[in-house]
Amino acid sequence: MNVPGATLTGCVASDANHVWVYGSGGLVYATSDGGITWASVAAPPATTEALVAGAHGTGAALTVITGNGGRIFRSTDAGASFSAERTGPADDLYSVFGVAPGIVYAAGTNGAIDKSTDDGATWTSIPAAMTGSTAQLLAVWGASATDVYAVGTGGVALHYDGRAWIQLQPHARGGDLEAVAAVHGSVLAVGALGQTLDLVEAASACGTREAACGNYFDDDCDGLPDACDSDCAKPPEQCGNQIDDDCDGLVDCADPECATQ
C-alpha cells in the first residue's frame, strides 16, 4: 500500500486479517483480508486536523486516540463508523495498548494514564506515580493486567504491578524514551541518544526508603510517593499547584491550610 503525501505514524493488527494503519489528518486505512486489499476508513469525527496518535484493535473493533485534547473514538464495524467515547478537554494522548482481554491503557501529557475495562467503550483517568508532573508519556505496553509499563520524556519510566504505579530506578541517562516492548524475556525501552533501558531490571532496583521527598517518585516502590510515605515529613500544602502536597486527600483550597490564603 502506498499513500502519496500522507504521514503514516503507526499500525495495529487485531488478528491475522484485520490491520489498520493511521497517521496525520485523522487518516486511517484498513484491511480485512490480511493486507491483500486496503481501503480508506472515514476519519473519526473531529479528527481531520488531528494526528491519530495510537490505535487498539480487537477483531473488527477499533479504538483510536488523538494527540489533540485526548479525544478517544471507537468503531465496532472495522472502521465503517465511529462513536466518540471521550471528546475532552483532557490531556493529549500519545499511546494506547491492550494489556489483557478487555483491559486497555492510554497514556499522554502531564503523566496522564487512562484505563478502560470494557475494550475501549468507557474510560477512567487513574492516579499514577507522575501526578503533578509535566512529563509526557509517549508509549505504554503491558504483558498482563498486573504488569504494565509506560515511558516518556526525560527518560521517565513507570511500572504497574497490579497495586500501584511506581517510578522505576535507576532513571535513564538523559533523553526521551519513545517506545517499549518485550524482547527475549525482558522489557526494553528505547529512545533518544541511542539509549536502551531494561525495565525488568530497573523494576527490581527499588531503594529501601524514600530517597527524595518532593520529587513525585516512589523511590522505595512501596506505592507511597513523597509525603504519603512515612519516610518523609509532611510538608505544608502549597496552595494553587493542584497537588496534594501533604497527602491528606485535600488539594489546594479544599485543604484547611489554604483557607486563609
Summary of the structure (lengths in Angstrom):
residues: 261
radius of gyration: 19.7
end to end distance: 61.1
largest distance: 67.9
contacts: 867
relative contact order: 0.08
helix: 10%
strand: 37%
